[in-house]
């Protein structure tokens, strides 16, 4: 009888943690994760395995992925990677993102006139020389999604939205 109670308690705990991960995302985001999971789960058995990852990489043109690299990815799930585990992994990765208002407040420090823009070149210089110094490659990667006008200014309000919600252009 005690073991039945313990099993029920574990099951409720698992359900609780599952519901928490689903509450971390908006419904449209969950749908996007389902689509991504479906693309990776090549054999459509509901679990991402090494062969699924290998085939996905192959479709993306990366043909010689090392087993160790694939094993490392799979080990992040600490067990079979079904959709809930997949969503949990992304939740853990994205959990470190600051709220949009915090990011906006940080950008406003570099925008004393309140224009909503920061100069790309000046911002790049700061990113590469202050605090947690970015490499040129990291700056280029960040700027690849940043809305930059012809004058070289970053629309940081739009960038904050992209950081916290994803790039809406990808949905079109």
C-alpha positions as MATLAB code, in Angstrom:
seq = 'XXXXXXXXXXXXXXXXXXXXXXXXXXXXXXXXXXXXXXXXXXXXXXXXXXXXXXXXXXXXXXXXXXXXXXXXXXXXXXXXXXXXXXXXXXXXXXXXXXXXXXXXXXXXXXXXXXXXXXXXXXXXXXXXXXXXXXXXXXXXXXXXXXXXXXXXXXXXXXXXXXXXXXXXXXXX';
ca = [
       0.000    0.000    0.000;
       2.802    2.421    0.863;
       4.513    1.833   -2.469;
       1.228    2.595   -4.289;
       0.962    5.922   -2.418;
       4.585    6.744   -3.248;
       3.999    5.920   -6.922;
       0.897    8.141   -6.986;
       2.832   10.960   -5.322;
       5.671   10.647   -7.890;
       3.128   10.649  -10.708;
       1.450   13.807   -9.363;
       4.881   15.433   -9.002;
       5.702   14.582  -12.603;
       2.376   16.024  -13.746;
       2.994   19.169  -11.721;
       6.445   19.725  -13.253;
       5.034   19.068  -16.729;
       2.297   21.634  -16.249;
       4.871   24.153  -15.042;
       6.932   23.819  -18.194;
       3.844   24.291  -20.364;
       2.921   27.420  -18.405;
       6.320   28.955  -19.202;
       5.377   29.414  -22.857;
       2.540   30.936  -24.827;
       0.414   28.529  -26.852;
       1.899   29.738  -30.156;
       5.410   29.090  -28.811;
       4.434   25.567  -27.732;
       3.097   24.958  -31.233;
       6.423   26.127  -32.715;
       8.296   23.776  -30.382;
       5.984   20.927  -31.472;
       6.822   21.662  -35.094;
      10.553   21.736  -34.308;
      10.253   18.490  -32.337;
       8.443   16.907  -35.288;
      11.237   17.969  -37.638;
      13.899   16.446  -35.402;
      11.957   13.253  -34.551;
      12.710   11.758  -37.963;
      11.145    8.352  -37.323;
       8.040    9.908  -35.698;
       8.115    7.633  -32.662;
       7.745   10.488  -30.156;
      11.327   10.261  -28.855;
      14.447   11.993  -30.169;
      17.311    9.528  -30.503;
      20.846    9.700  -31.859;
      19.785    8.609  -35.354;
      17.098   11.343  -35.407;
      19.739   13.963  -34.593;
      22.159   12.538  -37.168;
      19.484   12.650  -39.904;
      18.443   16.177  -38.924;
      22.031   17.381  -39.118;
      22.350   15.627  -42.481;
      19.333   17.527  -43.813;
      21.027   20.729  -42.703;
      24.190   19.784  -44.601;
      26.333   18.746  -41.642;
      27.191   15.168  -42.485;
      30.081   14.267  -40.194;
      28.741   14.903  -36.684;
      30.700   13.064  -34.010;
      28.905   10.489  -31.856;
      30.246   12.235  -28.755;
      28.555   15.485  -29.808;
      25.222   13.715  -30.347;
      25.560   11.817  -27.052;
      26.271   15.083  -25.248;
      23.067   16.573  -26.641;
      21.001   13.544  -25.697;
      22.480   13.433  -22.191;
      21.099   16.892  -21.477;
      17.681   15.232  -21.314;
      18.784   12.804  -18.582;
      16.640   10.100  -20.193;
      14.512    9.670  -23.312;
      13.748   13.012  -24.967;
      10.012   13.123  -25.567;
       8.189   16.391  -26.248;
       7.822   17.325  -22.572;
      11.541   16.791  -21.937;
      12.338   18.727  -25.143;
      10.172   21.633  -23.947;
      11.748   21.470  -20.477;
      15.247   21.684  -21.973;
      14.294   24.811  -23.899;
      12.604   26.228  -20.809;
      15.807   25.753  -18.841;
      17.887   27.371  -21.586;
      15.517   30.317  -22.007;
      14.899   30.770  -18.304;
      18.031   32.911  -18.018;
      16.547   35.597  -20.283;
      15.728   38.793  -18.415;
      12.220   40.265  -18.650;
      11.670   42.665  -21.550;
      11.401   45.742  -19.280;
      14.779   44.929  -17.668;
      16.457   44.656  -21.069;
      14.788   47.895  -22.241;
      16.013   49.704  -19.127;
      19.567   48.551  -19.851;
      19.383   49.828  -23.446;
      17.961   53.173  -22.270;
      21.241   53.806  -20.450;
      22.847   54.071  -23.895;
      20.048   56.290  -25.230;
      20.130   59.484  -23.119;
      17.874   61.354  -25.584;
      15.188   58.653  -25.492;
      15.111   58.102  -29.261;
      14.595   54.320  -29.082;
      17.835   53.765  -31.006;
      21.498   53.154  -30.188;
      24.340   53.538  -32.651;
      25.502   50.127  -33.885;
      29.211   50.990  -34.030;
      29.264   52.601  -30.585;
      27.296   49.709  -29.124;
      29.666   47.203  -30.739;
      32.642   49.026  -29.208;
      30.994   48.855  -25.768;
      30.106   45.172  -26.105;
      33.676   44.294  -27.033;
      35.384   46.427  -24.384;
      33.184   46.495  -21.283;
      32.135   43.940  -18.604;
      31.525   40.497  -20.203;
      33.444   41.278  -23.365;
      31.899   39.945  -26.569;
      34.026   38.614  -29.401;
      33.562   40.068  -32.896;
      31.780   36.833  -33.864;
      29.349   37.132  -30.925;
      28.587   40.746  -31.843;
      27.984   39.785  -35.477;
      25.669   37.001  -34.352;
      23.703   39.397  -32.123;
      23.507   42.013  -34.861;
      22.274   39.457  -37.402;
      18.822   39.575  -35.778;
      18.945   43.216  -34.712;
      16.756   45.709  -36.590;
      19.348   48.205  -37.888;
      18.351   51.196  -40.019;
      20.324   52.640  -42.958;
      22.029   55.152  -40.653;
      23.465   52.279  -38.579;
      21.158   52.637  -35.576;
      19.672   49.686  -33.686;
      15.961   49.837  -32.871;
      16.464   48.463  -29.374;
      12.751   48.233  -28.519;
      12.256   45.834  -31.433;
      15.457   44.005  -30.501;
      14.197   43.534  -26.931;
      11.014   42.021  -28.297;
      13.031   39.643  -30.485;
      15.203   38.629  -27.514;
      12.209   37.843  -25.297;
       9.656   36.551  -27.844;
      11.640   35.372  -30.867;
      11.973   36.751  -34.373;
       8.510   37.270  -35.867;
       9.976   37.372  -39.412;
      10.718   33.637  -39.122;
       6.968   32.910  -38.916;
       6.168   34.562  -42.242;
];
